[in-house]
Every structure is written in structure tokens, then in C-alpha cells.
Amino acid sequence: MRPEHHTLATELVEIFQKSLRDYPSAGDCSTFWQGTGAAGKARRFVDLNAQAAVVFRAGQGRTAVVNDPSLVHLFWLLDVDPIGVRRYVEMLLDKSITRSFPHTKFWAEYSQAIALFSGLPAAMGTKPKLVGYEKFWEPYLDFMAGSISKKEFAVRAGTSFANRNRQSRCIDWQGLDGDAKNPVKWDFRYASLQRKAEPCAPPNGGPAEPLGNSVGIGGLPSAS
């Protein structure tokens, strides 16, 4: 039988795939998220995944621990308990987990940037050479790492969003960021960073003012 935390992770991604295809912004998804129980699913996932990590570290089980950095953006949008999210972010950096469930060089650095943006100890290294779709994710990594301003981030994220949703060379396999075949209407990474920046203090001064423009919580134009 498939572990429940794996099923919940899949369900959360599917909920957001529909949110990104069918609604114009994150702010327009609240009723849909309530109806699907998205926040409750996210909270239960975080708890069960943390339990699986404890068992795995103790060598008492072989159930895979989910350590997808992109899920953190969903948690921020759903206002999942900060303590639970913190535990998840810490797990992204846990070598006892990543030895068995490794990230690519890009996602390892992205995880460090998430930790830094969250106010956790992090060890940012040299950014790896970007390949394929990774180039579209670079603005989010750079902003969380504190290497670009809010203004530059808004411009670069907007450019990335528009470009990736009209190109077909690089496929969005997870169905959350968009490509020409399956475009999305709003940028969940940008929207989540806008939400997260309200209460936290990343090294680039993120909370001083809302990110982006007056389009709404999505902050960016649609990919039409």
C-alpha cells in the first residue's frame, strides 16, 4: 500500500495544478482550496512526512521521505503552521535524508536558499551551471538567497513566467510552472514569496513592502 504522506503530496500537487490552470490568481483560489481541504491535507502531510523521517533516521523503516523543495511554496500559500514548515525545510538540508534521497545540484542550492529566506542557518555555495528548465527558476533562487532586490526580482520573475509559458523546448513535468503545451495563469512561486515576505525578514529586505505590482497576490500577468 502506498504511504499516506506520498498520496497526500500527490493530491496537493494535483490541487495546485488545477488552481494554476483554472483560476487567475492565488487570491481567487481560496474557496476552491477550502472545498478540497488543501490546507488540512498539507498539514497532515507535513506531520506524517516528519514521522517518516524520524523512522528513517532511526533505521527502522525504508519508506521514502518526501523532500521536494517546491512543496514549501504550497505550504506558504496555504498558511501551514510555521513550525511544521520549518521542520520540513530543515529536513531538506538533512544529510541523513539527502544521502538516500538526493537533490540535484540546483535543487540542493534552492533548498539552501529556502532555508536562508526562512531565517534558518544555511550554507549557500556556488550556483551550479543551469540547464534546461532550471534557468526559469533562477530568479526565485536568487531572491531567496538575498542576491537581488525586490524590484529586480519582480522584473526577472515576470520575464521568466512569460517566457516559460510560451516555450515548448523545456517541459514542466510537475505541471506547476507552465510551458506552451500546458500553460498556467499565475506564478505560484512568486505568489508564495509575496505571502511569505509579509511576516519574515529575508536578507534582501523582502518584507519592507509587498512584492510585485498591483495585479494581485499573483503579482504577475497571466500567460495568455
TATATA-V982557 format. One record per residue. RES is the residue in three letters. PHI is phi in whole degrees, -180 to 180 (none if undefined). OMEGA is omega in degrees with one decimal (999 if undefined). D_LAST is the distance of its C-alpha to the last C-alpha in Angstrom with 2 decimals. Layout:
RES/PHI/OMEGA/D_LAST ; RES/PHI/OMEGA/D_LAST
This chain:
MET/none/-179.5/40.92 ; ARG/-68/178.8/37.66 ; PRO/-57/-176.0/38.01 ; GLU/-62/-177.9/36.43 ; HIS/-68/175.0/34.61 ; HIS/-69/178.7/32.87 ; THR/-63/-179.5/31.84 ; LEU/-65/178.5/30.57 ; ALA/-62/178.1/28.47 ; THR/-64/-179.5/26.84 ; GLU/-63/178.9/26.32 ; LEU/-63/178.9/24.70 ; VAL/-63/179.6/22.18 ; GLU/-65/176.4/21.45 ; ILE/-61/-179.0/21.08 ; PHE/-75/174.1/18.50 ; GLN/-58/178.8/16.59 ; LYS/-67/178.8/16.32 ; SER/-58/-176.0/15.67 ; LEU/-76/179.0/12.65 ; ARG/-85/-167.4/11.20 ; ASP/-104/-176.0/12.47 ; TYR/-123/-173.9/12.61 ; PRO/-78/-179.2/10.57 ; SER/-160/177.3/13.18 ; ALA/-62/-179.3/16.52 ; GLY/-62/179.6/18.40 ; ASP/-87/-175.2/17.22 ; CYS/-97/-170.3/18.53 ; SER/-58/-179.7/22.17 ; THR/-66/178.1/23.45 ; PHE/-62/179.8/21.88 ; TRP/-63/177.8/23.38 ; GLN/-63/-179.0/26.66 ; GLY/-66/179.7/26.79 ; THR/-89/-176.9/26.33 ; GLY/68/-174.2/28.81 ; ALA/-58/-177.6/26.49 ; ALA/-64/178.1/28.55 ; GLY/-64/177.4/31.77 ; LYS/-63/-179.5/30.64 ; ALA/-64/179.3/29.66 ; ARG/-63/-180.0/33.04 ; ARG/-66/176.6/34.96 ; PHE/-58/-177.7/33.21 ; VAL/-59/-179.5/34.12 ; ASP/-66/-177.8/37.70 ; LEU/-67/179.2/38.22 ; ASN/-67/176.5/36.73 ; ALA/-64/177.1/39.04 ; GLN/-64/178.3/41.94 ; ALA/-63/178.9/41.09 ; ALA/-66/178.5/41.09 ; VAL/-62/179.9/44.53 ; VAL/-63/-179.0/45.91 ; PHE/-65/-180.0/44.53 ; ARG/-61/-178.8/45.99 ; ALA/-79/179.8/49.31 ; GLY/71/-175.8/49.32 ; GLN/-102/-179.4/49.72 ; GLY/-163/-178.4/46.71 ; ARG/-119/177.5/44.32 ; THR/-66/-177.4/41.25 ; ALA/-64/174.2/38.21 ; VAL/-89/178.3/36.89 ; VAL/-82/178.9/33.10 ; ASN/-137/178.5/32.14 ; ASP/-85/-178.5/28.38 ; PRO/-59/-176.2/27.39 ; SER/-64/179.6/23.78 ; LEU/-63/180.0/25.30 ; VAL/-58/179.2/26.52 ; HIS/-63/177.3/23.08 ; LEU/-67/-180.0/23.01 ; PHE/-62/179.3/26.53 ; TRP/-64/179.9/25.73 ; LEU/-68/-178.4/23.00 ; LEU/-91/179.6/25.50 ; ASP/55/175.9/28.35 ; VAL/-67/-179.1/30.56 ; ASP/-44/-176.8/34.11 ; PRO/-57/179.9/34.24 ; ILE/-66/177.7/37.43 ; GLY/-65/178.7/35.94 ; VAL/-65/178.6/32.91 ; ARG/-59/178.5/35.39 ; ARG/-61/179.8/37.37 ; TYR/-65/179.9/34.34 ; VAL/-63/177.5/33.45 ; GLU/-60/179.9/37.13 ; MET/-66/178.1/37.11 ; LEU/-59/-177.3/34.31 ; LEU/-100/-173.7/36.92 ; ASP/-73/-176.8/39.93 ; LYS/-65/177.8/41.58 ; SER/-68/176.1/43.44 ; ILE/-93/-174.2/40.10 ; THR/-71/174.1/38.23 ; ARG/-62/-179.2/41.25 ; SER/-94/-179.5/40.64 ; PHE/-128/-171.0/36.87 ; PRO/-73/170.5/35.84 ; HIS/-92/167.7/32.55 ; THR/-68/179.3/31.44 ; LYS/-58/-179.4/32.29 ; PHE/-64/-175.7/28.77 ; TRP/-71/173.5/28.59 ; ALA/-65/178.6/32.15 ; GLU/-70/177.2/31.27 ; TYR/-62/178.4/28.14 ; SER/-64/176.8/30.53 ; GLN/-62/-180.0/32.90 ; ALA/-67/176.1/30.23 ; ILE/-60/179.8/29.36 ; ALA/-62/-179.9/33.10 ; LEU/-61/179.7/33.55 ; PHE/-64/-179.4/30.75 ; SER/-86/179.6/32.44 ; GLY/83/179.6/35.77 ; LEU/-102/175.6/37.36 ; PRO/-60/-179.1/39.46 ; ALA/-148/-179.6/37.49 ; ALA/-125/179.1/38.39 ; MET/-68/178.4/35.61 ; GLY/-108/175.9/36.48 ; THR/-76/-178.1/35.34 ; LYS/-63/-179.4/31.68 ; PRO/-68/175.0/31.63 ; LYS/-62/-175.8/30.22 ; LEU/-86/179.1/26.56 ; VAL/-130/174.3/25.55 ; GLY/55/-174.6/22.43 ; TYR/-66/-179.9/19.78 ; GLU/-55/-179.2/22.19 ; LYS/-62/179.2/21.06 ; PHE/-76/-179.8/17.72 ; TRP/-90/-175.3/19.90 ; GLU/-57/-178.3/22.32 ; PRO/-59/-177.9/21.17 ; TYR/-72/175.8/21.76 ; LEU/-62/-177.2/25.12 ; ASP/-62/-179.0/26.15 ; PHE/-67/-179.7/25.43 ; MET/-64/178.4/27.29 ; ALA/-78/177.7/30.07 ; GLY/82/-176.2/30.47 ; SER/-94/175.6/30.10 ; ILE/-136/-179.0/27.38 ; SER/-80/175.9/27.03 ; LYS/-60/-177.5/24.52 ; LYS/-65/179.3/23.33 ; GLU/-65/178.9/22.92 ; PHE/-61/-179.0/21.27 ; ALA/-59/-179.7/18.57 ; VAL/-68/-176.4/17.83 ; ARG/-69/178.3/18.10 ; ALA/-66/178.4/16.11 ; GLY/-62/178.3/13.16 ; THR/-66/178.7/13.61 ; SER/-61/-178.4/14.07 ; PHE/-60/-178.9/11.00 ; ALA/-66/-175.8/8.75 ; ASN/-68/-175.5/11.30 ; ARG/-70/-177.9/11.94 ; ASN/-83/176.2/8.61 ; ARG/-117/178.5/8.75 ; GLN/-110/-178.7/12.51 ; SER/-121/-178.2/14.78 ; ARG/-73/-179.7/18.09 ; CYS/-107/-175.5/18.16 ; ILE/-92/175.0/17.67 ; ASP/-86/-172.8/16.80 ; TRP/-65/-178.0/19.92 ; GLN/-85/177.1/19.88 ; GLY/74/-177.9/16.44 ; LEU/-117/-175.1/15.74 ; ASP/-105/173.6/13.96 ; GLY/97/169.4/11.51 ; ASP/-152/-174.2/11.54 ; ALA/-65/-179.0/10.14 ; LYS/-75/-179.1/12.16 ; ASN/-132/-178.8/11.39 ; PRO/-70/175.2/8.24 ; VAL/-114/-174.1/8.74 ; LYS/-94/178.7/7.44 ; TRP/-149/-171.6/10.22 ; ASP/-100/-175.8/12.86 ; PHE/-69/177.9/16.08 ; ARG/-68/179.5/18.27 ; TYR/-62/-179.0/17.54 ; ALA/-62/-179.2/17.90 ; SER/-70/177.8/21.09 ; LEU/-70/174.2/22.54 ; GLN/-63/178.9/22.01 ; ARG/-66/-177.5/23.89 ; LYS/-67/-176.3/26.51 ; ALA/-69/-178.7/27.17 ; GLU/-63/-178.0/28.49 ; PRO/-97/-173.2/31.79 ; CYS/-105/-177.4/32.28 ; ALA/-130/177.5/33.40 ; PRO/-70/-174.4/31.96 ; PRO/-67/-179.9/33.66 ; ASN/-99/177.0/31.09 ; GLY/72/-175.0/31.67 ; GLY/-53/-172.3/28.41 ; PRO/-79/-176.0/29.64 ; ALA/-58/179.4/30.75 ; GLU/-159/179.8/27.63 ; PRO/-61/176.7/24.29 ; LEU/-73/170.5/21.79 ; GLY/82/-173.9/18.74 ; ASN/-118/-174.6/18.15 ; SER/-94/-178.6/18.27 ; VAL/-65/-178.0/14.76 ; GLY/139/-175.5/16.54 ; ILE/-62/175.9/17.72 ; GLY/-65/171.7/14.45 ; GLY/74/-176.2/14.94 ; LEU/-135/178.1/11.67 ; PRO/-67/179.0/8.40 ; SER/-71/-177.9/5.52 ; ALA/-93/-179.8/3.77 ; SER/-76/999/0.00
